Amino acid sequence: MALRTIVGFSGNLARPSRTRTLVETVTAAASDKLVLEPTVLDLEDLGPSLGSARRLGDLDAGARAVVDAILAADLLVIGSPTYKGSYTGLFKHLIDLLDPATLAGKPIILTATGGSDRHALIIEHQLRPLFGFFAAHTAPTGIYATDRDFQDGRITSAQVRQRIDQSIVEAGRLLPDAGNSTLLLAAE
């Protein structure tokens, strides 16, 4: 039996970034608890062909491999930095290239980072409706983190850690065959 996969995707070009750290942390924790093979990617992995692409076929082979990994994942962890109250434009451009049917039924954990609490609703007002359009199944608990939740490149907030754990349990229930799987036993 092939191991199921989890792909974390950060809608940020910078490395290192708080968004990538959050996505990596959630992906690693979910991988451990749900026994999934992890991969973490970000916009940088797509390379320069993303900016000029008008359709998926315009992406170079490396960028297309990133998209294929996202679409093939059994579980996604999606994260974006908050930019002017929303997700970044290049992240949205990537999502715009996808056929709406490609994410239908896909379990997704939503994450975001921002400079202050005033952007905490990016998950509910921007990311959840975006993936709702694609008929994806988003875990009810989103994970938002600010500068104060990180120290030395790691998440140190107990509240954020609690939301990560809660979201993983919820996402585990969204996985296909979750009712017949022993994978959830590790998460609960």
C-alpha positions as a printed NumPy array, in Angstrom:
array([[  0.   ,   0.   ,   0.   ],
       [  1.431,   3.382,  -0.99 ],
       [  1.888,   5.905,   1.77 ],
       [ -0.516,   8.798,   1.518],
       [  0.973,  12.254,   1.048],
       [  0.719,  15.683,   2.586],
       [  1.942,  18.745,   0.726],
       [  2.507,  22.031,   2.489],
       [  2.46 ,  25.065,   0.212],
       [  3.523,  28.543,   1.268],
       [  2.343,  31.424,  -0.89 ],
       [  5.503,  33.37 ,  -0.133],
       [  8.633,  33.951,  -2.214],
       [ 10.99 ,  34.644,   0.689],
       [ 13.084,  31.988,   2.396],
       [ 13.186,  31.816,   5.291],
       [  9.766,  33.208,   6.102],
       [  7.324,  32.964,   8.973],
       [  4.723,  31.616,   6.559],
       [  6.98 ,  28.813,   5.39 ],
       [  7.911,  28.04 ,   9.006],
       [  4.222,  27.779,   9.919],
       [  3.459,  25.585,   6.9  ],
       [  6.505,  23.375,   7.633],
       [  5.5  ,  23.021,  11.288],
       [  1.904,  22.074,  10.486],
       [  2.976,  19.722,   7.696],
       [  5.521,  17.947,   9.91 ],
       [  3.061,  17.583,  12.795],
       [  0.308,  16.28 ,  10.502],
       [  2.745,  13.927,   8.809],
       [  3.714,  12.442,  12.174],
       [  0.195,  12.196,  13.576],
       [ -1.561,  10.996,  10.433],
       [  1.305,   8.927,   8.978],
       [  1.642,  10.842,   5.719],
       [  4.664,  11.376,   3.465],
       [  5.487,  15.135,   3.688],
       [  6.633,  17.65 ,   1.097],
       [  6.851,  21.414,   1.622],
       [  6.905,  23.803,  -1.313],
       [  6.505,  27.512,  -1.888],
       [  6.181,  30.011,  -4.703],
       [  9.959,  30.073,  -5.123],
       [  9.809,  26.423,  -6.219],
       [  7.64 ,  27.384,  -9.199],
       [ 10.34 ,  29.568, -10.719],
       [  9.947,  32.362, -13.241],
       [  7.451,  30.688, -15.575],
       [  4.601,  31.255, -13.091],
       [  4.471,  35.012, -13.573],
       [  3.869,  34.848, -17.318],
       [  1.684,  31.725, -17.384],
       [ -1.867,  32.161, -18.613],
       [ -2.692,  28.454, -18.273],
       [ -1.069,  25.404, -16.715],
       [  0.447,  24.432, -20.049],
       [  2.522,  27.626, -19.99 ],
       [  4.44 ,  26.478, -16.894],
       [  7.879,  24.956, -17.338],
       [  8.476,  21.35 , -16.279],
       [  9.694,  22.271, -12.781],
       [  6.698,  24.476, -12.068],
       [  4.323,  21.875, -13.457],
       [  5.879,  19.27 , -11.13 ],
       [  5.051,  21.542,  -8.169],
       [  1.444,  21.888,  -9.323],
       [  1.201,  18.137,  -9.903],
       [  2.45 ,  17.48 ,  -6.347],
       [ -0.161,  19.86 ,  -4.947],
       [ -2.965,  18.278,  -6.938],
       [ -1.892,  14.709,  -6.117],
       [ -1.619,  15.254,  -2.346],
       [ -4.031,  13.452,  -0.061],
       [ -3.923,  16.432,   2.332],
       [ -2.791,  20.013,   1.758],
       [ -1.513,  22.618,   4.18 ],
       [ -1.913,  25.992,   2.499],
       [ -0.394,  29.169,   3.9  ],
       [ -0.096,  32.761,   2.838],
       [  1.39 ,  35.87 ,   4.339],
       [ -1.122,  38.669,   4.726],
       [ -0.532,  41.366,   2.172],
       [ -2.852,  44.364,   2.3  ],
       [ -5.502,  42.306,   4.083],
       [ -5.417,  39.34 ,   1.715],
       [ -3.235,  36.598,   0.235],
       [ -0.441,  37.532,  -2.132],
       [ -1.089,  38.196,  -5.809],
       [  1.3  ,  35.555,  -7.141],
       [ -0.294,  32.947,  -4.865],
       [ -3.709,  33.883,  -6.295],
       [ -2.286,  33.731,  -9.805],
       [ -1.22 ,  30.13 ,  -9.203],
       [ -4.665,  29.232,  -7.863],
       [ -6.272,  30.936, -10.878],
       [ -4.438,  28.528, -13.179],
       [ -6.153,  25.519, -11.596],
       [ -9.337,  23.992, -12.92 ],
       [-11.963,  24.257, -10.151],
       [-12.606,  20.511, -10.247],
       [ -8.985,  19.681,  -9.374],
       [ -9.376,  20.51 ,  -5.688],
       [-12.948,  19.256,  -5.198],
       [-13.134,  17.214,  -2.017],
       [ -9.448,  17.779,  -1.188],
       [ -8.837,  18.134,   2.579],
       [ -6.967,  21.366,   3.349],
       [ -5.573,  22.95 ,   6.51 ],
       [ -5.545,  26.73 ,   6.095],
       [ -2.779,  28.852,   7.628],
       [ -1.71 ,  32.466,   7.41 ],
       [  0.745,  34.876,   8.968],
       [  0.552,  38.59 ,   9.523],
       [  2.152,  41.433,  11.363],
       [ -0.706,  41.905,  13.813],
       [ -3.969,  40.44 ,  15.051],
       [ -5.953,  42.833,  12.86 ],
       [ -5.363,  40.503,   9.894],
       [ -6.39 ,  37.297,  11.679],
       [ -9.584,  36.978,   9.646],
       [ -7.661,  36.432,   6.394],
       [ -8.41 ,  32.743,   6.805],
       [-12.164,  33.208,   7.176],
       [-12.644,  36.108,   4.752],
       [-10.086,  35.3  ,   2.045],
       [ -8.686,  31.753,   2.091],
       [-11.779,  29.775,   3.116],
       [-14.033,  31.352,   0.437],
       [-11.297,  30.871,  -2.179],
       [-11.047,  27.144,  -1.49 ],
       [-14.807,  26.907,  -0.997],
       [-15.153,  27.958,  -4.631],
       [-13.049,  24.905,  -5.509],
       [-15.298,  22.701,  -3.324],
       [-12.295,  21.726,  -1.21 ],
       [-12.899,  20.475,   2.326],
       [-11.158,  22.889,   4.665],
       [-10.574,  21.942,   8.282],
       [-12.784,  24.108,  10.512],
       [ -9.847,  25.397,  12.558],
       [ -7.5  ,  27.724,  10.708],
       [ -4.09 ,  28.681,  12.059],
       [ -3.03 ,  32.314,  12.111],
       [  0.279,  33.462,  13.577],
       [  1.94 ,  36.839,  14.101],
       [  5.519,  37.879,  14.833],
       [  5.069,  37.285,  18.561],
       [  4.254,  33.599,  17.946],
       [  7.777,  32.951,  16.594],
       [ 11.152,  32.979,  18.25 ],
       [ 14.442,  32.007,  16.639],
       [ 12.646,  30.749,  13.54 ],
       [ 10.294,  28.444,  15.463],
       [  6.703,  28.632,  16.631],
       [  6.715,  29.16 ,  20.383],
       [  3.082,  30.057,  21.039],
       [  1.123,  27.445,  22.999],
       [ -2.111,  28.81 ,  21.517],
       [ -0.866,  28.365,  17.942],
       [  0.393,  24.863,  18.799],
       [ -3.053,  24.001,  20.196],
       [ -4.736,  25.22 ,  16.99 ],
       [ -2.284,  23.149,  14.942],
       [ -3.172,  20.008,  16.915],
       [ -6.904,  20.699,  16.671],
       [ -6.728,  21.352,  12.932],
       [ -4.791,  18.128,  12.331],
       [ -7.45 ,  16.068,  14.093],
       [-10.14 ,  17.785,  12.026],
       [ -8.218,  17.301,   8.779],
       [ -7.645,  13.648,   9.616],
       [-11.392,  13.171,   9.721],
       [-11.62 ,  14.673,   6.234],
       [ -9.188,  12.207,   4.678],
       [-10.766,   9.58 ,   2.433],
       [-11.399,   6.321,   4.295],
       [-10.784,   8.097,   7.608],
       [-13.521,   6.071,   9.242],
       [-11.744,   2.822,   8.323],
       [ -8.226,   4.002,   9.042],
       [ -5.966,   3.575,  12.01 ],
       [ -4.228,   6.824,  11.046],
       [ -6.51 ,   8.897,  13.248],
       [ -5.541,   6.955,  16.334],
       [ -2.182,   8.685,  16.326],
       [ -3.863,  12.1  ,  16.082],
       [ -6.405,  11.811,  18.853]])
